[in-house]
Amino acid sequence: MRKKLSAIGNSLGIVIEKPILELLDIDRETELDMRTDGERLIIEPVRSARRAKVKAATHRAMAAHDATLRKLAK
């Protein structure tokens, strides 16, 4: 499928058709991760399990480095 970008205010956007949204289980509330490999734009839904892992890793890092982070914050 080929698409063209559409003007949305001062930005550009792409419309994703309903069948694709349903296939990927994405709705307007779904958080999307967007990145590039230098040649392609990669857009993926952020799933709650991934979010939970990132949150847990953040808490571990903050607990392990609490004193250092507090000194840096001053």
CYANA upper distance limits for C-alpha pairs under 8 A (distance plus 0.5 A):
  3 LYS  CA     14 ILE  CA      7.94
  4 LYS  CA     14 ILE  CA      7.50
  5 LEU  CA     12 LEU  CA      6.35
  5 LEU  CA     13 GLY  CA      5.87
  5 LEU  CA     14 ILE  CA      5.60
  6 SER  CA     12 LEU  CA      5.92
  6 SER  CA     13 GLY  CA      5.73
  6 SER  CA     14 ILE  CA      6.56
  6 SER  CA     15 VAL  CA      8.44
  7 ALA  CA     11 SER  CA      6.51
  7 ALA  CA     12 LEU  CA      5.16
  7 ALA  CA     13 GLY  CA      6.88
  8 ILE  CA     12 LEU  CA      5.89
  8 ILE  CA     13 GLY  CA      6.75
 16 ILE  CA     20 ILE  CA      7.22
 16 ILE  CA     21 LEU  CA      7.29
 17 GLU  CA     21 LEU  CA      6.96
 18 LYS  CA     22 GLU  CA      6.55
 19 PRO  CA     23 LEU  CA      6.56
 20 ILE  CA     24 LEU  CA      6.72
 21 LEU  CA     25 ASP  CA      6.29
 21 LEU  CA     26 ILE  CA      5.45
 21 LEU  CA     27 ASP  CA      7.14
 22 GLU  CA     26 ILE  CA      6.78
 22 GLU  CA     27 ASP  CA      8.47
 24 LEU  CA     45 PRO  CA      8.50
 26 ILE  CA     30 THR  CA      6.20
 26 ILE  CA     45 PRO  CA      7.50
 30 THR  CA     45 PRO  CA      7.04
 30 THR  CA     46 VAL  CA      7.78
 31 GLU  CA     45 PRO  CA      6.46
 31 GLU  CA     46 VAL  CA      6.05
 32 LEU  CA     43 ILE  CA      6.93
 32 LEU  CA     44 GLU  CA      5.99
 32 LEU  CA     45 PRO  CA      4.89
 32 LEU  CA     46 VAL  CA      5.93
 33 ASP  CA     42 ILE  CA      8.47
 33 ASP  CA     43 ILE  CA      6.11
 33 ASP  CA     44 GLU  CA      5.65
 33 ASP  CA     45 PRO  CA      6.52
 33 ASP  CA     46 VAL  CA      6.54
 34 MET  CA     41 LEU  CA      7.63
 34 MET  CA     42 ILE  CA      6.17
 34 MET  CA     43 ILE  CA      5.00
 34 MET  CA     44 GLU  CA      7.07
 35 ARG  CA     41 LEU  CA      6.48
 35 ARG  CA     42 ILE  CA      5.79
 35 ARG  CA     43 ILE  CA      7.14
 36 THR  CA     40 ARG  CA      5.94
 36 THR  CA     41 LEU  CA      5.14
 36 THR  CA     42 ILE  CA      6.15
 37 ASP  CA     41 LEU  CA      7.62
 37 ASP  CA     42 ILE  CA      8.25
 46 VAL  CA     50 ARG  CA      7.28
 46 VAL  CA     51 ARG  CA      7.46
 47 ARG  CA     51 ARG  CA      6.94
 48 SER  CA     52 ALA  CA      6.53
 49 ALA  CA     53 LYS  CA      6.79
 50 ARG  CA     54 VAL  CA      6.79
 51 ARG  CA     55 LYS  CA      6.64
 52 ALA  CA     56 ALA  CA      6.59
 53 LYS  CA     57 ALA  CA      6.63
 54 VAL  CA     58 THR  CA      6.61
 55 LYS  CA     59 HIS  CA      6.77
 56 ALA  CA     60 ARG  CA      6.76
 57 ALA  CA     61 ALA  CA      6.67
 58 THR  CA     62 MET  CA      6.57
 59 HIS  CA     63 ALA  CA      6.54
 60 ARG  CA     64 ALA  CA      6.58
 61 ALA  CA     65 HIS  CA      6.58
 62 MET  CA     66 ASP  CA      5.87
 62 MET  CA     69 LEU  CA      8.06
 65 HIS  CA     69 LEU  CA      6.59
 66 ASP  CA     70 ARG  CA      6.64
 67 ALA  CA     71 LYS  CA      6.83
 68 THR  CA     72 LEU  CA      6.73
 69 LEU  CA     73 ALA  CA      6.65
 70 ARG  CA     74 LYS  CA      7.21
